[in-house]
Amino acid sequence: MIKKTAFFILFFLIVFTGKASGEEIYVQNSTELHKALQQTGSGHQQVIKLAPGEYQGNFIVKNSVHIIGEEGAQITGPDQGSVLTIEADDVIVEGLQIEGGGSQNAGIYIKGNRSYVHHNVFKNVFHGIYAHESYGHRFETNVISSFSDIKKHKGYGIYLAKAPNTVITNNFVHDTQDGVYVSYSDNCQVNGNQMIRARYGVHTMDSRNVMISNNQVRESINGLMIMQSYEISMINNFFYLNTKIDGAGMFVFDTFDSTISSNIVMNNSKGLLLENAKRNQIEFNMFFGNNIGLEIRQGSENNIIYLNNFYKNTNQIISAKDNQNQFSRDKYGNFFDDHRSLNINQDDTVDYAYKSGDVFYNMSSNEPYLQIFYKSPAVELWNMIERYTPIPSDTFIIDEFPLAQPAPFQWGNSTNNSPEMKSKDFSSIQILFFLLVFGASILIIWSARSEKHEA
């Protein structure tokens, strides 16, 4: 009896599995697609497969469906409204090329929960994907660009507005207003995406607990624009050639209790810009070849900044007056490639504190007309004298425990301590030079005294 029962159950599963997984509808034109989307679901997810060709119109998804575009399937919207609007929960969209739609609208506008949008191409749209007042989405491996007409205002590649618990991963976004905009959306992940030629690569506003990791942003104003947010994790990103004078690799504004770790910030106007940013931890980052490695503006206090490598930046760190931040932890500070003080005992830290800043930066903030002297030889000489002399100055930050060698730096899955990132060991050269100068001084003094006695 038990064997017969088991056989019956197995037979039941084999016969009815196809029906339980959803009926497949094959469509070949716009009318058939509209009709398929209007059919009422039967308790299981329906599969709608689009043949190659162009489907014109505004389409609305009101039931849980799985939309699959064969190669060459394209949905084109008119100059108003969103191209595809998802009102149902648990909708999957893949394999489509989506174009058109109106200004302020999207290629895909989502109001239902738990959508999965992957392997689509969005071209000549305002927003690519816009999820509004919904949750639990996954947007993966899409290619997105905004309007190609330079006269048209561009939208966001992926826009979350009150859409928490969403994962955005492995997308390529170019020539948009912002690559990814996370607004009032907590507990999201933005991982492994590439953004090129945006205003901001990743932009957060009024969001909490967002993980931003393994992204690459270049040729934009700001690689990251983090605003009015809490507990943001910015880890293992690469920000390169974001060179607008008013931009930065990372701009962290009105942001608190966040982590900035293991990022490469290279050849930007400013590497990291903090403004009214408090209680953040900044560690194990590589600031390389930026005009300003780290700029700390007014109201940025109680940040812990340690075990970072500052290498070949025109200005390593600049801070507004009266900011109070911590530049070391457990007697480990940061590495500065231009710090050439003695390390006589050959331990992990240099024997003398490192001073970085710009007196002129604070003066020109109060007197803007002084900007005409920016980078003049007089200003550079003034900064050098203040930096290498023990004159007290409240316009410079002081790292009491600068590192003798670069901090171990891990990006991706590998640890990078490449030769070009390492400083040369100048300690023995400096000691020898010091002894030669000291000996020459003694010799000169002795010679002068001998000549005096002979006279």
N, C-alpha and C positions, 0 to 999 in steps of 0.2 A: 504493500500500500504506500509506503514511504517513497519507494522508487517511482511509482506511478505519479505521485503528487509532484515530485521533483521534476520528472519529465514534462508534466503539464505546465509547470511554471516556466521551464526553459523554453518550451514551444511558444507559450504566450509572449515571452520577451522577444523571441526572434520575429514573430509575426507582427507585433505592434510597435517595435522600436522605431521603425521608419516613420510611423504616424506620430509618435510622441515627440520626435525630434523636429517636426515642423514640415509643413507642406512647402514645396518649392514652386514658385511662379516665375516663368521666364517672360520678360517683357522686351519689346523691340521699338517702342515709340512712346511719346509723351502721354498720349491718351491711355495706353495700357498701364503706364506707370502710375498715373493718377488713380485709375480704377483699382489697381493692386493695393495702393496705400489706403484706400477708403474701405477695403474689406475688413469686417469685424473679425478679430482674432478668435480662435477656437480653444483658448486655454493653453496653447503652446506657441512658441515663437515661429513665425512664418518667415520663409526665406524668399527674397525677391532678387532675382538675378537679372542684371541689365546687359543686353547685347551691345556690341560696339555701335557707336553712333551718338548723335546729339539729342538731348532731351531738354526742351525749352519750357520755362515756366517757373512759378513758385510752387514748391511741393511741401505738403504738410504730412508728418508722420504721427498718427494718432493711436497706433497700436504697437506692441512689442514686435519688432521685425528685425531681420538680419538682411541688410541691403549689400549686395555684392556687385561691383562693376567689373565686367570683363575688360580686358585691355582695349582701350579706345572708347570706353563709355564716358560721356561728358554730359554734365548737367549745367545748363546756362540759364541764368536768371535775367529778368528784365531790369530796367534801371530803377526799380523800386522794390522794397521788401527784401527779405532774406531769401536765398536760393532754396535752402532746405531747412524747414523748421521742425524740430523734434519736440513733440508735446508728451509723448509716452515715456514710460520707464523702460530700462533694459533694452535699448536699441543699439544695434551694431551697424556701423557704416564703414565699408572698406572698398578700395580699388577704384574710386571715382576721381575724375577731374571735375572741379567745381569752379565756375567762373560767373562773374556778373553780380547782380544785386545792386541795391541802392546805397547811397551815402548814408552812413550811420547804421547800416545793416551788416549782415554776415553771410559768408558762404554757408555755414551751418549755425543756426541759432537753436540753443538747447534750453528747454524748460522742464523736461523730464529728468529723472534721476538715473544714475548709473549707466550713462552712455559710454560706448567704446568706439572711438573714431580712430582708425589707423590705416596707414598706407594709402592716403589720398593726396592729391595735388590740388592746391588752391591757388588760382591765378586771377589777377585783375578783380579782386574783391576788396571791400572796405576792411572789415574784420575777417579773419579766416574762420576761427571757431569762437563762438561767444556763448558761454554757459552762464545762465542767470537764475538766481534763486533756486538752485538745485544742488545735488551733492553726489559724491562718489563716482566721478567720471575717470576715464583713462583715455588720454590723447597721445598717440604713439606713432612715430615714424611717418609723419606727414611732412610735405613740402609746402610752404606757405609764403606768398608774397602779396602785397597790396596792389592798389591801382597802378598801372604802368604810366598813365597820363600824369605828367609832372604838375599839371594845373589842378589836379584833384587832391584833396586832403587825404592822407593815408590813415588807416586804422591800425588795430593791434593784430598781431599774428594769432595769438591765443589770449582770450580775455575772460577772466573769471570774476564775476561780480556776485558776491554772496553765494559762492559755489565751493564749500569746504570739502575736505577729504578727496581732493582730486590729484591725480598723478599725470604729469606732463613729461614725456621722456622720448629722447632720440628723434626730435623733430628738427628740421632745417628751415629756418625763418630768415628771410632777407627782404630788405627794402620796405620796411613797415614803420609805423610810428613807434611802437614798442614791440619787441619780440614776444614777450610774455608779460601780461599785466595781471597781478593777483590783488584784487581789491575786496576787503572785508571777507576774506576766505581763509579760514584757519586750517591747520593740519594738512597742508598741501606739500607736494614734492615737485620740484622742477629739476630734472636730472638728465644729463647727457645730451643736451640740445646745442645746436649751433645757431648763432644769431649774427648777421652781418648787415651793416648800414641801417641801423635803427636809431631812433632817438635814444631810447634806453633798451639794453638787451633784456634784462629782467627787471621789472618794476613791481614793488609791493607797496600797498597802502592800507593802513589800518588792519593788518593781518598779524596773526600769532602762530608760532610754531610751524614755520615754513622751512623746508630743507631745499637749499639751492646748491647743487653739487655737480661736478664734472661737466659743466657747460663751458662753451667757448664763445666769446663775444669780441668782435673787432670792428674797426672803422665806424664806430658809433659815438654819440656824445658821452654817455655813461654806460659802461658795461653793466653795472648794477645801479639801480636807483631805489634805495630802501628808505621808505618814509613812514613815520608814525607807526612803527611796527615793534613787536616784542618777540624775543626768543627765536630769532631768525638764525639759521645755520648756513653759513656761506663757506663751503668746503671744496677743495680740489677743483677750482675753476681756473680758466685761463683768459686773461683780459689783455688784449694786444692791439696797439695802434688806435686807441681811442684818444685822438689828438686834439680835439677842439679845445681852445684855451680855457673855456669855462666848464669843461667836462673832466671826467676821471674814469679810471678803471672801475673803481667802486666809490659811490657817493652814499654815505650812510647818514641820514638826517632824521632827527627826532626818533631815534631807535635805541632800544634798551635791552640789556640782558641777553645779548646775542653773541655768537661765536663766528670769528673770521679766521679760518685756519687753512694752511697748506694750499694757498692760491699762488699762481704765477701772475704777477702784475708787471707787464713789460712794455716799455716804449710808449707809454701814455703821457698825456699832458700832466695829470696828477695820478699817482698810483692809487692811493686811498685818501678820500676826503671825508673827514668827520665834522658834523655840525650839530650841536645839541644832541650828541650821542653819548650815552652814559652807561656805565657798568657793563661794557662789552669786553670780551677777551679776544685779543689779536695775537696770534701765535703761529710760528712755523711758515710764514709767508715769504715769498721771494719778490722783492721790489727791485726791478732791474731796468736801468736806462730810462727812467721817467724824468720829466723836468723837475717834479717834486715827488719824492717817494711817498711821504705821508704828510698831509696838511691837516692840522687840528684847529678848527675854528671855534668861535665863542660857544660857551656852554657845554663843551665836551669834557667831561670830568669822570673820575673814578674808573677809567678804562685801564686794563692791564695789557701792556704791550711788551712782549718778551719773546726771545728765541726766533726773531725774524731776521732775515738777511737783507741788508740794504747795500746794493751794488751798482756803481756807476750812475747813480742819480745825480742830476745837477745840484739839487738841494735834497739832502737826505730826509730831514724832518723839519717842518716849520709849525710853530704853534702860536696861537693868539695868547696875549698876555693873561696871566692869572689862571690859566687852565691847570688843574691839578690831576695828573695821571701818573701811573706807576709803570716805569720802564724796565723793571726786572722783577723776578720772583725767585725766591730761594737763592739769591745771589747769582742768578743768571740773567744777563741782559740780552742785548741784540748784537748782531755782527754788522760792523760798518767797514767797508773796504777802504775808506780813506782815514782810518784811525791807525796811526803809526807810533803809538806810545810804547814804552818799554814793557816787556813781559819777562822780567829777569828770572822768576822762578818757574817759567815754562808750564804754568797751569792752564786751566780752561778759559780764564778771563784775563784781560789786559790790566796792568797795574794801576792805570789812571782812568778816571771817568771820561766819558765822551760827551762833548757839548755840540749840539746841533740847533740851528735856527737861522734867523735873518732879522737883524735889528731893523732894517729898512721895511720889512713886511709889516711890522707893527706901526712904524711911523707913517707909512703911506695909507694905512687903514684909517688913520685920523686926519691925514692931510692928502687927499687924492691927487693933488697937483704934483706931488713928489714922484708920481709914477713915471714921469719923463726920465728919471734917473735910474730906472729899473735896469739891473745888470750892468751898470756903469763900472769902470775900473775902481772908482773911489768907493763905491758901495761894497764891491767884492773885497777890497783891501780892508775896509772897516770890519766886515764880518770876520775875516781871517784873523785880524788882531784880537778881536773879542773872543774868538773861539779858542785860540791857542795860548791865551794868557789867563792867569787866575783872577781876572777882574770879575767880580760878581755881576750877573746880568739876569734880569727876570724875563728877557726876551728869548732865552735859549732853553731847550729842554736838556736835562742831564741824565745820562745813563751811567749809573755808578758802577755797573759790572759789565762792561762791553765784552763780547766774546773774542777770544784770540783767533778762532777759526769759525767758519760758517756753521750755523746750526744744521743738524741733519734735516734734510728736506725730502719729504715724500709727496709725490704727485702721481695720481693714478695708482698703479700697482707696483711702482718701482721707487727706490730711494735714490735721489739725485744729489750727488756731491761731486759733480764733474770738475775737472781741473780748472776750467775757466771761471768757476764760481769760487775757487779757493784763493785765499790771500797768500802771498808769499810770506815766509817766515823772516821777518826783518829784524828779529830780536838781536841776533848775534852781530848783524851788520851795524845796527844802531849802537850796540855796546862798544864795538870796535871804533866806530866814528866818535863816540863820546870820549873814549880813552885817548884817541889821537888829538882831538880838540883840547882835552884837558892837559895832555902832555905838551902840546904846542904852546898853550897859555903859560904853563910853568916855565918853559924855555924862554919865552919872550920876556916874562917878568924877571927871570934870572939874568938875562942879557942886559936888560935896562939897568938893573942894579949894579952889574959889573961895570958898565960904562960910566955910571955915576961915581963909583968909587975911584975909577981911573982918572976921572976929571978932577 
